[in-house]
Amino acid sequence: MSRKALLPALLLLLTGAIGAVAVAQTDDAASPAVRIPLIGEQAPAFTAVTTQGEINFPADYAGKWVILFSHPADFTPVCTTEFMTFASLQDQFNELNCELIGLSIDSNFSHIAWLRTIQEKIEYKNMKNVEVTFPVIADLKMDVAAKYGMVHPSSDDTHAVRAVFFIDPNAKIRAMLYYPASCGRNFDEIMRMLIALQTADAESCATPADWRPGDDVIIPAPGSCGTAKDRVEGAAGGDYYCLDWFLCFRKLPKSELTLPSGM
């Protein structure tokens, strides 16, 4: 190819490359980064209209644990099974000093109609006539969802994902769970997480893999060589036992708490 013929081709390629970069930059600008609050941060405050009237968080929930969760949309099958399960477990959550708050990017009228349909028409896993009495936020402008990083544009830019935030009585975020739209939440894990967090606070301990209420807990690792030696030597006949100097367990008083599955 001659130099005269090559020059237009190079210009065409360069123009295309510049255009592609511009399009990519435009797409990036149209999809702002999602900011998810981090574990240990203060939970973002908000005022919102709900199915139980206006709520002010965290002021209305002083001294309480809160599970704030989002769902993609009203009148959807997976969300219906989740709400029935949350409602059936509400008394158990309340016994743990925990309140529930739901959210989706729907109107309050839609929420009310959906919850009435659940109560009047839906039976699932022996649950029927289920009344949802915890507040469900009507977040049409995505104000609360944006504060909690509940809308993931790469998945869907108009619906929330299935997020679960565990917020302690000091309004700090202690744990988060995220599920895709296709996957319903595991309520054993939600309840287990709440009890594990409360146990860790009350007993100054940690919980091992697959821990369940009533299982032994892990005591903090020693901070010095002397403490490590004393701990191993003192384990015999003590209220704890060690698998090694850094891994020691302690038994807790028998718990009557159970997970939704009964385990």
FIVEX-415493 format. One record per residue (C-alpha): residue in three letters; x, y, z. Coordinates in steps of 0.2 Angstrom, whole numbers, plus 5000, padded with zeros to 4 digits. Layout:
<pts>
ALAXYZ ...
</pts>
This chain:
<pts>
MET500050005000 SER500750174995 ARG501050315008 LYS499550415001 ALA498350275003 LEU499050225020 LEU498750395028 PRO496850405027 ALA496750225034 LEU497850275049 LEU496750435052 LEU495150325051 LEU495850205064 LEU496450345075 THR494650435074 GLY493850265079 ALA494950245094 ILE494650415100 GLY492750395098 ALA492850225108 VAL493750315122 ALA492450455122 VAL490950335122 ALA491850235137 GLN492050395146 THR490250445143 ASP489650275149 ASP490750295165 ALA490050465168 ALA488250405166 SER488550265179 PRO489150345195 ALA490150235207 VAL489150155220 ARG489750195238 ILE489350055250 PRO489550095269 LEU490849995277 ILE490849885292 GLY491249995308 GLU490550155300 GLN489050245307 ALA487450195298 PRO486850335287 ALA485450435294 PHE483750455285 THR481950505287 ALA480750405276 VAL478950365272 THR478450185276 THR476950075278 GLN476950115296 GLY477150305294 GLU478650415294 ILE480250345303 ASN481850435308 PHE483350325308 PRO484250305320 ALA483350425332 ASP481750305332 TYR482850155336 ALA483950215350 GLY484650065360 LYS484049935347 TRP484849825334 VAL484149855317 ILE484149735302 LEU483849855287 PHE483549755271 SER483049795253 HIS482149695240 PRO482049715221 ALA480149745219 ASP478449725226 PHE477349585218 THR478849475214 PRO478949295219 VAL480649275228 CYS480249435238 THR478549375243 THR479349215251 GLU480649325260 PHE479349445267 MET478249305273 THR479849225282 PHE480349395289 ALA478649425296 SER478449245303 LEU480149275312 GLN479749455318 ASP479449405336 GLN481049305337 PHE482049455331 ASN481149575343 GLU481649455357 LEU483349485352 ASN483049675354 CYS483149685335 GLU481949785324 LEU481649755305 ILE481549885291 GLY481149835273 LEU481449945258 SER481149945239 ILE481050075225 ASP479150065225 SER477750185231 ASN476850165248 PHE475250115238 SER476149975230 HIS476849915246 ILE475149915255 ALA474349825240 TRP475649695240 LEU475649665259 ARG473749645258 THR473849525244 ILE475149425255 GLN474049425270 GLU472449375260 LYS472949265247 ILE474649185249 GLU475149025258 TYR476948965258 LYS477748835269 ASN476248825281 MET476349015283 LYS474649095279 ASN473749255284 VAL475449325287 GLU475349515292 VAL476849615289 THR476949745303 PHE478749805302 PRO478949965291 VAL479349955273 ILE480150105265 ALA479450185250 ASP481050245241 LEU480450295224 LYS481850435223 MET483150305229 ASP483750415243 VAL483950285256 ALA484550155243 ALA485950265237 LYS486550305255 TYR486750115258 GLY487350065241 MET485849955237 VAL485649995219 HIS487049915208 PRO486949985190 SER487949845183 SER486549725188 ASP485049845187 ASP484950035189 THR483150045194 HIS482949905207 ALA483849875223 VAL484849715226 ARG484449595241 ALA485549685254 VAL485449655272 PHE486349775285 PHE486549725303 ILE486649895313 ASP486949895332 PRO486249995346 ASN487550125343 ALA487050145325 LYS488650065318 ILE488649945304 ARG489249775310 ALA488949665295 MET488249655278 LEU487549525266 TYR487149545248 TYR486149425237 PRO485749435218 ALA483949455212 SER483849265208 CYS484349205225 GLY483249215241 ARG484049255257 ASN484549115270 PHE483649155286 ASP484649035297 GLU486149135292 ILE485349305295 MET484749245313 ARG486449165316 MET487349325311 LEU486349425323 ILE486549305338 ALA488449285334 LEU488749475334 GLN487749495351 THR488649355358 ALA490349425353 ASP489949585361 ALA489249515377 GLU490649385380 SER492149475372 CYS492449325361 ALA492349275343 THR491349135335 PRO492148995324 ALA491648925307 ASP489848865307 TRP489548925324 ARG487748905331 PRO486948965347 GLY487548855361 ASP489248805353 ASP490848845361 VAL491649015357 ILE493449075354 ILE494349175366 PRO495449315360 ALA497249265355 PRO498549305368 GLY499549465366 SER501249405373 CYS502349255374 GLY502049245393 THR500149255391 ALA500249115378 LYS501249005390 ASP500149035404 ARG498549005394 VAL499148835388 GLU499648785405 GLY498148845414 ALA496948765401 ALA496948605411 GLY495448605423 GLY494948785418 ASP493448855410 TYR494248845393 TYR495248725382 CYS496648755369 LEU497048665353 ASP498648765353 TRP499248925361 PHE498349035349 LEU496748935347 CYS495748925363 PHE493848895366 ARG492648925380 LYS491048855384 LEU489548965387 PRO488048945398 LYS486748835389 SER485748935377 GLU483948915373 LEU484049015357 THR483848915340 LEU483948965322 PRO482348965311 SER482748785305 GLY482748735323 MET484548695324 
</pts>
